[in-house]
Amino acid sequence: MKTDRIIIVGGGSAGWMTAATLSHQFPKKEITLIESPNAPIIGVGESTIGKINNWLSLLQIKDTDFMKHTDASYKLSIRFEDFYKKGAGAFHYPFQQPKTDNTANGLNDWVLRKDALNGELDVSDYADSYCSIMGLINNNTFAKDDIPDFLFNRDCAYHFDAIKFGQYLKNHRCKNVKHIVEDITEVETDERGIKNLNGKYYADLFIDCTGFKRLLIQENLKEEFTSYEDILPNNRALATHIEYGYGEVEKDLKPYTNCTAIENGWVWNIPLYSRMGAGYVYSDKYVTREQAEIEFKEHLKSQGLNHTNLKFKDIKFTPGTINRPFSKNVVAIGLSSGFIEPLESNSLFTTHDNLLHLIRIINRGEVNQFDRDTYNLTVKDKFRAFAEFVAMHYALSHRSDTQYWVDVQNRKYEKNIDTNEFVRFTDGFTHAITDRMIQRQYPKHEGFNFIATGMRYFATDLSTEIKFDLRPEYDIELTKEHIVTATEYLVKQKNEWNELGKKQKSLYKYLKENIYENSTS
């Protein structure tokens, strides 16, 4: 199959990210984007993770290029509150790899220190002790330089207006893309897949970016969808925008996404430069849409945020994925391919990550069935691993204050664990279980170590280390007193980073001076 003519169906962030990627990588191909004048854009994917920088770098897009057009801010972490238990407090998942240069026992040094201090260390101390950017996060400041071990292109992500981001790509990165505004009312298929659209639009390759409608991949090619409702509890979200209070922007503009578990799900707060995005992700099996709105407003009120005269976008979804996202001459990208839920900012990640995989397939020249199978195996396996990573946020919870959380806590996973083929990528159930129960340590390059610690799913404990003599580097000095002394470096580097963070400019001032000053966008 040739790929000289490509048609993308659907705009929004997925459609324009696809158009920008393909037009940049394949300038000689004929690329067309057709979007409906009537289809609503969901536009709530306002939070990213650090790996978006791989995609931005590929397209030679700098932060200073797009941020001022998209109301963007920097993001260094995701904060989780009350996921373990109601009132249990919060912990961070910073995007920086933990610093373990001085350790005797890697990430387990902190766990052993906690045990040696009779559990007096709060789990929030874990990220503070290993990641220098926590000095910025805890002081609501920002700097690209002078922060030890901070690699901007690896450790920093963004908050931005997803609709404006799509428009930025459209206006600044898709000059060679033909843009057609028209409803697709007729799809003709043949043995190759899609033959034409509306009887007049022909292509070698069609990209389905029609969101949950899945116009091409599901409605017309009849590809099956696999639900992940067996491991993920939520199926609905209310989303809104909140204006900063007068004089509150410098306080409320934080370098992280905040996620708070409440009665029947969790609430996100995403601070952009001029306003905040917020949403309540929940299950309608436990609460009506009306009651969810009441719970959402009550939470906002408790946080001192505006909770009146808000406009809510009601989003219904089924977590899961299309079984074959590359079928015949159609590739599904974005929500058309699959959706987990908003936790861990996975939607935009899977979009740009899948685009990187698609580029490698197209780069071969023509496409055969083995290429399709290669693509499908790769993106589905990574999607499943990410879904299991998100599911672990619920599986490790000990909340029991509502029926929703009781059922979350009692959900059975043995079928998924027993029959699940080994996920080939990171952060799935099997990796989490093996790392803890067999290896007794979490790899520092994977983010699960932060989630596991925050949820008290510690990789090891002092009694285990002593009983099995698993860490001979401590030799006969594996005592509480020795461990406390040997891990004082954690306190020292945490304090140094915190003092350094205090000296930096507030995130708001940094953005104003370096991104938005004299901006006319």
SEBALO-97348 format. One record per residue (C-alpha): residue number from 1; x, y, z. Coordinates in steps of 0.2 Angstrom, whole numbers. Example, Ala and Ser with C-alpha at 12.3 -4.5 7.8 and 13.67 -1.06 7.14 Angstrom:
% residues 2
+-----+-------+-------+-------+
|  nr |  east | north |    up |
+-----+-------+-------+-------+
|   1 |    62 |   -22 |    39 |
|   2 |    68 |    -5 |    36 |
+-----+-------+-------+-------+
% end
This chain:
% residues 521
+-----+-------+-------+-------+
|  nr |  east | north |    up |
+-----+-------+-------+-------+
|   1 |     0 |     0 |     0 |
|   2 |     7 |    17 |    -5 |
|   3 |     5 |    32 |     7 |
|   4 |     8 |    47 |    -6 |
|   5 |   -10 |    54 |    -2 |
|   6 |   -16 |    55 |    15 |
|   7 |   -33 |    61 |    22 |
|   8 |   -35 |    66 |    40 |
|   9 |   -53 |    66 |    46 |
|  10 |   -56 |    77 |    61 |
|  11 |   -48 |    92 |    68 |
|  12 |   -45 |    96 |    86 |
|  13 |   -29 |    93 |    94 |
|  14 |   -27 |    75 |    87 |
|  15 |   -31 |    80 |    70 |
|  16 |   -19 |    95 |    69 |
|  17 |    -5 |    86 |    78 |
|  18 |    -7 |    72 |    65 |
|  19 |    -7 |    85 |    51 |
|  20 |     8 |    95 |    58 |
|  21 |    18 |    79 |    61 |
|  22 |    15 |    71 |    44 |
|  23 |    17 |    87 |    34 |
|  24 |    34 |    91 |    43 |
|  25 |    41 |    73 |    41 |
|  26 |    34 |    70 |    23 |
|  27 |    33 |    87 |    14 |
|  28 |    31 |    79 |    -3 |
|  29 |    16 |    69 |     2 |
|  30 |    -2 |    76 |    -2 |
|  31 |   -10 |    79 |    15 |
|  32 |   -28 |    84 |    17 |
|  33 |   -37 |    87 |    33 |
|  34 |   -56 |    87 |    33 |
|  35 |   -66 |    93 |    48 |
|  36 |   -84 |    95 |    52 |
|  37 |   -91 |   113 |    55 |
|  38 |  -103 |   105 |    67 |
|  39 |   -94 |    92 |    77 |
|  40 |   -89 |    98 |    95 |
|  41 |   -71 |    97 |   100 |
|  42 |   -69 |    89 |   117 |
|  43 |   -54 |   100 |   121 |
|  44 |   -51 |    96 |   139 |
|  45 |   -34 |    87 |   136 |
|  46 |   -24 |   102 |   144 |
|  47 |   -11 |    93 |   153 |
|  48 |     5 |    83 |   146 |
|  49 |    19 |    73 |   152 |
|  50 |    38 |    76 |   149 |
|  51 |    38 |    65 |   134 |
|  52 |    29 |    77 |   123 |
|  53 |    46 |    86 |   121 |
|  54 |    52 |    71 |   110 |
|  55 |    38 |    76 |    98 |
|  56 |    40 |    95 |   100 |
|  57 |    59 |    92 |    96 |
|  58 |    55 |    82 |    81 |
|  59 |    44 |    96 |    74 |
|  60 |    57 |   109 |    79 |
|  61 |    44 |   118 |    90 |
|  62 |    51 |   127 |   105 |
|  63 |    42 |   131 |   121 |
|  64 |    44 |   150 |   117 |
|  65 |    35 |   146 |   100 |
|  66 |    19 |   139 |   105 |
|  67 |    16 |   144 |   124 |
|  68 |    11 |   162 |   121 |
|  69 |    -2 |   156 |   108 |
|  70 |   -10 |   143 |   120 |
|  71 |   -11 |   151 |   137 |
|  72 |     2 |   138 |   142 |
|  73 |    12 |   136 |   158 |
|  74 |    26 |   124 |   164 |
|  75 |    22 |   107 |   173 |
|  76 |    35 |    98 |   183 |
|  77 |    24 |    85 |   192 |
|  78 |     7 |    78 |   196 |
|  79 |     1 |    79 |   214 |
|  80 |   -11 |    66 |   221 |
|  81 |   -21 |    69 |   237 |
|  82 |   -32 |    57 |   247 |
|  83 |   -30 |    43 |   234 |
|  84 |   -23 |    31 |   248 |
|  85 |   -36 |    35 |   261 |
|  86 |   -47 |    50 |   264 |
|  87 |   -37 |    63 |   274 |
|  88 |   -21 |    53 |   271 |
|  89 |   -13 |    68 |   263 |
|  90 |    -4 |    71 |   246 |
|  91 |    12 |    65 |   237 |
|  92 |    20 |    71 |   221 |
|  93 |    25 |    61 |   205 |
|  94 |    39 |    73 |   198 |
|  95 |    45 |    70 |   180 |
|  96 |    63 |    70 |   185 |
|  97 |    73 |    54 |   188 |
|  98 |    77 |    52 |   206 |
|  99 |    95 |    56 |   211 |
| 100 |   103 |    40 |   218 |
| 101 |   121 |    44 |   216 |
| 102 |   125 |    44 |   234 |
| 103 |   114 |    30 |   239 |
| 104 |   119 |    13 |   247 |
| 105 |   103 |     5 |   242 |
| 106 |    95 |    16 |   229 |
| 107 |    77 |    21 |   231 |
| 108 |    76 |     9 |   246 |
| 109 |    87 |    20 |   256 |
| 110 |    71 |    31 |   260 |
| 111 |    60 |    16 |   264 |
| 112 |    73 |     9 |   276 |
| 113 |    75 |    26 |   284 |
| 114 |    57 |    28 |   286 |
| 115 |    56 |    11 |   295 |
| 116 |    72 |    16 |   306 |
| 117 |    63 |    32 |   311 |
| 118 |    47 |    21 |   316 |
| 119 |    37 |    27 |   302 |
| 120 |    39 |    46 |   306 |
| 121 |    43 |    51 |   288 |
| 122 |    27 |    56 |   278 |
| 123 |    27 |    49 |   260 |
| 124 |    27 |    67 |   253 |
| 125 |    45 |    67 |   259 |
| 126 |    50 |    54 |   246 |
| 127 |    50 |    65 |   231 |
| 128 |    57 |    79 |   241 |
| 129 |    72 |    68 |   245 |
| 130 |    76 |    62 |   228 |
| 131 |    71 |    76 |   215 |
| 132 |    79 |    93 |   214 |
| 133 |    64 |   100 |   205 |
| 134 |    54 |    98 |   221 |
| 135 |    63 |   113 |   227 |
| 136 |    54 |   123 |   213 |
| 137 |    37 |   113 |   216 |
| 138 |    36 |   116 |   234 |
| 139 |    40 |   135 |   233 |
| 140 |    29 |   138 |   217 |
| 141 |    44 |   144 |   208 |
| 142 |    53 |   140 |   191 |
| 143 |    70 |   141 |   183 |
| 144 |    77 |   131 |   168 |
| 145 |    95 |   134 |   174 |
| 146 |   104 |   132 |   191 |
| 147 |    94 |   117 |   196 |
| 148 |   105 |   102 |   198 |
| 149 |   101 |    87 |   187 |
| 150 |    86 |    96 |   180 |
| 151 |    85 |    92 |   161 |
| 152 |    72 |   103 |   154 |
| 153 |    68 |    93 |   139 |
| 154 |    66 |    77 |   149 |
| 155 |    59 |    83 |   166 |
| 156 |    47 |    97 |   161 |
| 157 |    30 |    96 |   153 |
| 158 |    16 |   109 |   149 |
| 159 |    -2 |   114 |   154 |
| 160 |   -11 |   122 |   139 |
| 161 |   -27 |   126 |   131 |
| 162 |   -30 |   111 |   120 |
| 163 |   -41 |   120 |   107 |
| 164 |   -29 |   134 |   106 |
| 165 |   -15 |   121 |   104 |
| 166 |   -24 |   114 |    89 |
| 167 |   -27 |   131 |    81 |
| 168 |    -8 |   135 |    84 |
| 169 |    -3 |   120 |    74 |
| 170 |   -16 |   123 |    61 |
| 171 |   -10 |   141 |    58 |
| 172 |     9 |   140 |    61 |
| 173 |    14 |   122 |    57 |
| 174 |     2 |   116 |    43 |
| 175 |     5 |   128 |    29 |
| 176 |     6 |   113 |    16 |
| 177 |    -9 |   104 |    23 |
| 178 |   -25 |   106 |    12 |
| 179 |   -40 |   111 |    24 |
| 180 |   -58 |   106 |    20 |
| 181 |   -72 |   111 |    31 |
| 182 |   -86 |    98 |    27 |
| 183 |   -97 |    85 |    35 |
| 184 |   -93 |    67 |    30 |
| 185 |  -110 |    60 |    25 |
| 186 |  -104 |    46 |    14 |
| 187 |   -91 |    33 |    16 |
| 188 |   -88 |    21 |     2 |
| 189 |   -78 |     5 |     7 |
| 190 |   -70 |    -9 |    -3 |
| 191 |   -57 |   -23 |     0 |
| 192 |   -43 |   -10 |     3 |
| 193 |   -53 |    -2 |    17 |
| 194 |   -60 |    16 |    13 |
| 195 |   -62 |    20 |    -5 |
| 196 |   -68 |    38 |    -4 |
| 197 |   -77 |    50 |     7 |
| 198 |   -92 |    59 |     0 |
| 199 |   -89 |    52 |   -17 |
| 200 |   -75 |    63 |   -21 |
| 201 |   -61 |    62 |    -8 |
| 202 |   -48 |    48 |   -12 |
| 203 |   -32 |    44 |    -3 |
| 204 |   -20 |    30 |     0 |
| 205 |   -21 |    32 |    19 |
| 206 |   -35 |    38 |    29 |
| 207 |   -32 |    44 |    47 |
| 208 |   -47 |    43 |    59 |
| 209 |   -46 |    58 |    71 |
| 210 |   -65 |    59 |    74 |
| 211 |   -64 |    56 |    93 |
| 212 |   -76 |    44 |   102 |
| 213 |   -87 |    44 |    86 |
| 214 |   -73 |    33 |    77 |
| 215 |   -81 |    37 |    60 |
| 216 |   -69 |    27 |    49 |
| 217 |   -61 |    14 |    60 |
| 218 |   -77 |     8 |    69 |
| 219 |   -93 |    14 |    61 |
| 220 |   -87 |     9 |    43 |
| 221 |   -73 |    -4 |    45 |
| 222 |   -82 |   -12 |    60 |
| 223 |   -66 |   -14 |    70 |
| 224 |   -70 |   -21 |    87 |
| 225 |   -67 |   -11 |   103 |
| 226 |   -61 |   -19 |   119 |
| 227 |   -67 |   -11 |   135 |
| 228 |   -56 |    -9 |   150 |
| 229 |   -70 |    -7 |   163 |
| 230 |   -64 |   -23 |   171 |
| 231 |   -49 |   -13 |   178 |
| 232 |   -54 |     5 |   177 |
| 233 |   -69 |    12 |   187 |
| 234 |   -74 |    28 |   179 |
| 235 |   -84 |    32 |   163 |
| 236 |   -89 |    50 |   164 |
| 237 |   -82 |    68 |   168 |
| 238 |   -88 |    85 |   171 |
| 239 |   -76 |    99 |   165 |
| 240 |   -76 |   117 |   167 |
| 241 |   -65 |   133 |   167 |
| 242 |   -62 |   143 |   183 |
| 243 |   -55 |   161 |   182 |
| 244 |   -42 |   166 |   195 |
| 245 |   -48 |   177 |   209 |
| 246 |   -42 |   195 |   210 |
| 247 |   -24 |   195 |   214 |
| 248 |   -23 |   176 |   216 |
| 249 |   -15 |   171 |   200 |
| 250 |     3 |   171 |   207 |
| 251 |    -3 |   160 |   221 |
| 252 |   -14 |   148 |   211 |
| 253 |    -3 |   146 |   196 |
| 254 |     7 |   131 |   201 |
| 255 |    20 |   120 |   191 |
| 256 |     9 |   104 |   193 |
| 257 |    -7 |    96 |   190 |
| 258 |   -17 |    93 |   206 |
| 259 |   -28 |    77 |   207 |
| 260 |   -39 |    75 |   223 |
| 261 |   -49 |    59 |   226 |
| 262 |   -67 |    63 |   232 |
| 263 |   -83 |    54 |   235 |
| 264 |   -85 |    45 |   218 |
| 265 |   -70 |    48 |   209 |
| 266 |   -57 |    62 |   208 |
| 267 |   -55 |    80 |   203 |
| 268 |   -42 |    88 |   193 |
| 269 |   -35 |   106 |   194 |
| 270 |   -24 |   112 |   179 |
| 271 |   -17 |   130 |   181 |
| 272 |   -15 |   139 |   164 |
| 273 |    -8 |   156 |   163 |
| 274 |   -24 |   165 |   163 |
| 275 |   -36 |   153 |   171 |
| 276 |   -38 |   136 |   178 |
| 277 |   -45 |   120 |   170 |
| 278 |   -55 |   109 |   182 |
| 279 |   -65 |    92 |   180 |
| 280 |   -73 |    78 |   190 |
| 281 |   -70 |    61 |   184 |
| 282 |   -82 |    49 |   191 |
| 283 |   -93 |    33 |   188 |
| 284 |  -112 |    36 |   184 |
| 285 |  -115 |    19 |   192 |
| 286 |  -113 |    27 |   209 |
| 287 |  -119 |    45 |   206 |
| 288 |  -130 |    54 |   194 |
| 289 |  -124 |    68 |   184 |
| 290 |  -134 |    81 |   195 |
| 291 |  -126 |    74 |   211 |
| 292 |  -109 |    74 |   203 |
| 293 |  -111 |    92 |   199 |
| 294 |  -115 |    95 |   218 |
| 295 |  -100 |    85 |   224 |
| 296 |   -89 |    94 |   212 |
| 297 |   -95 |   112 |   217 |
| 298 |   -93 |   107 |   235 |
| 299 |   -75 |   102 |   232 |
| 300 |   -71 |   118 |   223 |
| 301 |   -79 |   128 |   237 |
| 302 |   -69 |   118 |   250 |
| 303 |   -53 |   123 |   240 |
| 304 |   -58 |   142 |   240 |
| 305 |   -61 |   141 |   221 |
| 306 |   -75 |   149 |   212 |
| 307 |   -90 |   137 |   212 |
| 308 |  -104 |   147 |   205 |
| 309 |  -110 |   152 |   188 |
| 310 |   -99 |   138 |   180 |
| 311 |  -102 |   130 |   163 |
| 312 |   -99 |   112 |   163 |
| 313 |   -95 |   100 |   148 |
| 314 |  -102 |    83 |   151 |
| 315 |   -91 |    69 |   144 |
| 316 |   -96 |    51 |   143 |
| 317 |   -83 |    38 |   139 |
| 318 |   -79 |    20 |   139 |
| 319 |   -61 |    16 |   144 |
| 320 |   -53 |     4 |   131 |
| 321 |   -45 |     3 |   114 |
| 322 |   -49 |    -2 |    96 |
| 323 |   -42 |   -20 |    94 |
| 324 |   -34 |   -15 |    77 |
| 325 |   -30 |     4 |    76 |
| 326 |   -21 |     1 |    60 |
| 327 |   -34 |    -8 |    49 |
| 328 |   -32 |   -10 |    30 |
| 329 |   -29 |     8 |    24 |
| 330 |   -36 |    17 |    40 |
| 331 |   -26 |    22 |    56 |
| 332 |   -35 |    28 |    71 |
| 333 |   -26 |    42 |    81 |
| 334 |   -31 |    50 |    97 |
| 335 |   -48 |    46 |   105 |
| 336 |   -52 |    36 |    90 |
| 337 |   -39 |    24 |    94 |
| 338 |   -43 |    22 |   113 |
| 339 |   -45 |    31 |   129 |
| 340 |   -40 |    27 |   147 |
| 341 |   -47 |    41 |   157 |
| 342 |   -39 |    58 |   161 |
| 343 |   -28 |    52 |   176 |
| 344 |    -9 |    54 |   172 |
| 345 |   -12 |    65 |   157 |
| 346 |   -12 |    50 |   145 |
| 347 |   -23 |    56 |   131 |
| 348 |   -11 |    68 |   123 |
| 349 |     3 |    56 |   126 |
| 350 |    -4 |    42 |   117 |
| 351 |    -8 |    54 |   102 |
| 352 |    10 |    60 |   100 |
| 353 |    18 |    43 |   104 |
| 354 |     7 |    34 |    92 |
| 355 |    12 |    47 |    79 |
| 356 |    30 |    43 |    81 |
| 357 |    27 |    25 |    79 |
| 358 |    16 |    29 |    63 |
| 359 |    31 |    39 |    56 |
| 360 |    42 |    24 |    57 |
| 361 |    30 |    13 |    48 |
| 362 |    27 |    26 |    34 |
| 363 |    46 |    28 |    32 |
| 364 |    48 |    11 |    25 |
| 365 |    40 |    17 |     9 |
| 366 |    25 |     6 |     6 |
| 367 |    15 |    -3 |    20 |
| 368 |    11 |   -21 |    21 |
| 369 |     2 |   -32 |    33 |
| 370 |    17 |   -35 |    44 |
| 371 |    19 |   -16 |    45 |
| 372 |     1 |   -15 |    51 |
| 373 |     3 |   -29 |    64 |
| 374 |    20 |   -21 |    70 |
| 375 |    11 |    -5 |    73 |
| 376 |    -4 |   -13 |    81 |
| 377 |     6 |   -24 |    93 |
| 378 |    17 |    -9 |    98 |
| 379 |     3 |     4 |   102 |
| 380 |    -9 |    -8 |   110 |
| 381 |     4 |   -15 |   121 |
| 382 |    10 |     2 |   127 |
| 383 |    -8 |     7 |   129 |
| 384 |   -12 |    -8 |   139 |
| 385 |     3 |    -5 |   150 |
| 386 |    -2 |    14 |   153 |
| 387 |   -20 |     8 |   157 |
| 388 |   -13 |    -4 |   170 |
| 389 |    -2 |    10 |   177 |
| 390 |   -17 |    21 |   179 |
| 391 |   -27 |     6 |   186 |
| 392 |   -14 |     4 |   200 |
| 393 |   -19 |    21 |   207 |
| 394 |   -36 |    13 |   211 |
| 395 |   -30 |    -5 |   215 |
| 396 |   -18 |     1 |   229 |
| 397 |   -31 |    12 |   237 |
| 398 |   -37 |     8 |   255 |
| 399 |   -51 |    21 |   254 |
| 400 |   -68 |    14 |   261 |
| 401 |   -78 |    30 |   265 |
| 402 |   -91 |    28 |   251 |
| 403 |   -98 |    13 |   241 |
| 404 |   -88 |    18 |   226 |
| 405 |   -71 |    17 |   236 |
| 406 |   -77 |     1 |   244 |
| 407 |   -80 |    -7 |   227 |
| 408 |   -63 |     0 |   220 |
| 409 |   -54 |    -8 |   235 |
| 410 |   -63 |   -25 |   232 |
| 411 |   -61 |   -26 |   214 |
| 412 |   -53 |   -42 |   208 |
| 413 |   -38 |   -42 |   197 |
| 414 |   -33 |   -60 |   198 |
| 415 |   -40 |   -64 |   180 |
| 416 |   -30 |   -49 |   173 |
| 417 |   -14 |   -54 |   182 |
| 418 |   -16 |   -73 |   179 |
| 419 |   -20 |   -72 |   160 |
| 420 |   -11 |   -56 |   156 |
| 421 |     3 |   -59 |   144 |
| 422 |    19 |   -51 |   150 |
| 423 |    17 |   -33 |   146 |
| 424 |    32 |   -29 |   135 |
| 425 |    34 |   -11 |   141 |
| 426 |    34 |    -3 |   158 |
| 427 |    22 |     0 |   172 |
| 428 |    10 |   -14 |   170 |
| 429 |     3 |   -25 |   184 |
| 430 |    16 |   -39 |   181 |
| 431 |    30 |   -26 |   182 |
| 432 |    23 |   -18 |   198 |
| 433 |    21 |   -35 |   206 |
| 434 |    37 |   -43 |   201 |
| 435 |    47 |   -27 |   206 |
| 436 |    40 |   -27 |   223 |
| 437 |    38 |   -46 |   227 |
| 438 |    53 |   -53 |   218 |
| 439 |    66 |   -39 |   215 |
| 440 |    61 |   -29 |   230 |
| 441 |    65 |   -13 |   222 |
| 442 |    58 |    -1 |   209 |
| 443 |    68 |     5 |   194 |
| 444 |    72 |    23 |   196 |
| 445 |    68 |    27 |   177 |
| 446 |    50 |    22 |   179 |
| 447 |    37 |    33 |   187 |
| 448 |    29 |    20 |   197 |
| 449 |    41 |    21 |   211 |
| 450 |    33 |    38 |   216 |
| 451 |    15 |    31 |   215 |
| 452 |    19 |    15 |   224 |
| 453 |    27 |    25 |   238 |
| 454 |    13 |    37 |   239 |
| 455 |     1 |    23 |   241 |
| 456 |    12 |    14 |   254 |
| 457 |    16 |     0 |   242 |
| 458 |    34 |     0 |   247 |
| 459 |    47 |   -10 |   238 |
| 460 |    54 |   -17 |   254 |
| 461 |    55 |   -15 |   273 |
| 462 |    68 |   -15 |   286 |
| 463 |    63 |   -32 |   294 |
| 464 |    63 |   -40 |   277 |
| 465 |    81 |   -34 |   273 |
| 466 |    87 |   -40 |   290 |
| 467 |    79 |   -57 |   290 |
| 468 |    85 |   -62 |   273 |
| 469 |   101 |   -52 |   273 |
| 470 |    97 |   -45 |   256 |
| 471 |   109 |   -30 |   256 |
| 472 |   126 |   -36 |   261 |
| 473 |   133 |   -19 |   257 |
| 474 |   127 |   -15 |   275 |
| 475 |   136 |   -30 |   281 |
| 476 |   133 |   -32 |   300 |
| 477 |   128 |   -14 |   302 |
| 478 |   111 |   -16 |   296 |
| 479 |   104 |    -8 |   311 |
| 480 |    91 |     7 |   314 |
| 481 |   105 |    18 |   320 |
| 482 |   117 |    14 |   305 |
| 483 |   103 |    17 |   293 |
| 484 |    98 |    34 |   300 |
| 485 |   116 |    39 |   299 |
| 486 |   119 |    32 |   282 |
| 487 |   104 |    41 |   275 |
| 488 |   107 |    58 |   282 |
| 489 |   112 |    63 |   264 |
| 490 |    93 |    63 |   259 |
| 491 |    90 |    76 |   272 |
| 492 |   105 |    87 |   266 |
| 493 |   100 |    86 |   248 |
| 494 |    82 |    90 |   251 |
| 495 |    86 |   105 |   261 |
| 496 |    99 |   111 |   248 |
| 497 |    86 |   110 |   234 |
| 498 |    72 |   118 |   244 |
| 499 |    83 |   133 |   248 |
| 500 |    88 |   134 |   230 |
| 501 |    70 |   134 |   225 |
| 502 |    66 |   148 |   236 |
| 503 |    78 |   159 |   227 |
| 504 |    70 |   157 |   210 |
| 505 |    56 |   168 |   203 |
| 506 |    38 |   163 |   205 |
| 507 |    31 |   153 |   191 |
| 508 |    20 |   167 |   186 |
| 509 |    34 |   180 |   186 |
| 510 |    45 |   168 |   176 |
| 511 |    31 |   166 |   163 |
| 512 |    27 |   184 |   162 |
| 513 |    45 |   189 |   159 |
| 514 |    50 |   175 |   147 |
| 515 |    35 |   170 |   138 |
| 516 |    21 |   183 |   139 |
| 517 |    30 |   200 |   140 |
| 518 |    25 |   210 |   125 |
| 519 |    16 |   196 |   118 |
| 520 |     2 |   201 |   106 |
| 521 |    -6 |   183 |   105 |
+-----+-------+-------+-------+
% end
